[in-house]
Amino acid sequence: MVAVTIRNLPEETHRALKLRAAKNGHSTEAEIRAILEDAVHPADSVKVGSALAAFGRRFGGLDLDVSRDPAPMKPATFE
């Protein structure tokens, strides 16, 4: 696991982090980890596939008549 050092953190910010950690029942280090995780991986982020599906639904979707070809695939030739 990677270690990160934060320099020049104002004392007031450090106190606020300690209070927030105590309120949430975490150590200060665990609270900072949680804050960083939430910042880079927000819970409300939308995955690309979900966004594309929603986009398609918004514009009426796409009706494809797709059927699988049961024939075996032919190997590629490089001649």
C-alpha positions as CSV (number, residue, x, y, z in Angstrom):
1,M,0.0,0.0,0.0
2,V,1.2,3.5,-0.8
3,A,2.0,6.0,1.9
4,V,1.3,9.7,1.3
5,T,2.6,12.6,3.3
6,I,0.8,15.9,3.4
7,R,2.9,19.0,4.3
8,N,1.8,22.5,5.3
9,L,-1.7,21.4,6.4
10,P,-3.2,24.3,8.5
11,E,-3.6,23.4,12.1
12,E,-7.3,24.4,11.9
13,T,-7.8,21.8,9.1
14,H,-6.0,19.2,11.1
15,R,-8.2,19.9,14.1
16,A,-11.3,19.7,11.9
17,L,-10.2,16.3,10.5
18,K,-9.6,15.0,14.0
19,L,-13.1,16.1,15.1
20,R,-14.7,14.6,12.0
21,A,-12.9,11.3,12.6
22,A,-14.0,11.2,16.2
23,K,-17.5,11.9,15.2
24,N,-17.5,9.0,12.7
25,G,-15.7,6.7,15.1
26,H,-12.5,6.5,12.9
27,S,-8.9,7.3,13.4
28,T,-7.7,10.5,11.7
29,E,-5.9,8.4,9.2
30,A,-8.9,6.3,8.4
31,E,-11.0,9.4,8.0
32,I,-8.6,11.0,5.6
33,R,-8.6,7.7,3.6
34,A,-12.4,7.7,3.5
35,I,-12.4,11.4,2.3
36,L,-9.9,10.7,-0.4
37,E,-11.8,7.5,-1.6
38,D,-15.1,9.5,-1.8
39,A,-13.4,12.3,-3.7
40,V,-11.9,10.0,-6.4
41,H,-14.7,7.4,-6.5
42,P,-18.0,9.2,-5.9
43,A,-20.9,7.0,-5.1
44,D,-23.1,8.8,-7.7
45,S,-20.7,8.3,-10.6
46,V,-22.3,6.8,-13.7
47,K,-20.6,4.0,-15.6
48,V,-20.2,4.5,-19.3
49,G,-22.5,1.5,-20.2
50,S,-25.2,2.9,-18.0
51,A,-24.9,6.3,-19.5
52,L,-25.1,4.9,-23.0
53,A,-28.2,2.8,-22.2
54,A,-29.9,5.8,-20.7
55,F,-29.0,7.9,-23.7
56,G,-30.5,5.2,-26.0
57,R,-33.7,5.0,-23.9
58,R,-34.1,8.8,-24.0
59,F,-34.1,8.8,-27.8
60,G,-36.5,5.8,-28.2
61,G,-34.0,3.0,-28.1
62,L,-32.8,0.9,-31.0
63,D,-34.7,-2.0,-32.3
64,L,-32.2,-4.5,-33.8
65,D,-33.2,-7.8,-35.3
66,V,-30.0,-9.7,-34.5
67,S,-29.7,-13.4,-34.7
68,R,-26.6,-15.5,-34.0
69,D,-25.1,-17.4,-36.9
70,P,-24.7,-21.0,-35.8
71,A,-22.0,-21.7,-38.4
72,P,-18.5,-22.2,-37.0
73,M,-16.1,-19.3,-37.5
74,K,-13.6,-19.6,-40.4
75,P,-10.0,-19.1,-39.3
76,A,-8.3,-16.0,-40.5
77,T,-5.8,-16.4,-43.4
78,F,-2.8,-14.1,-43.8
79,E,-1.9,-14.6,-47.4
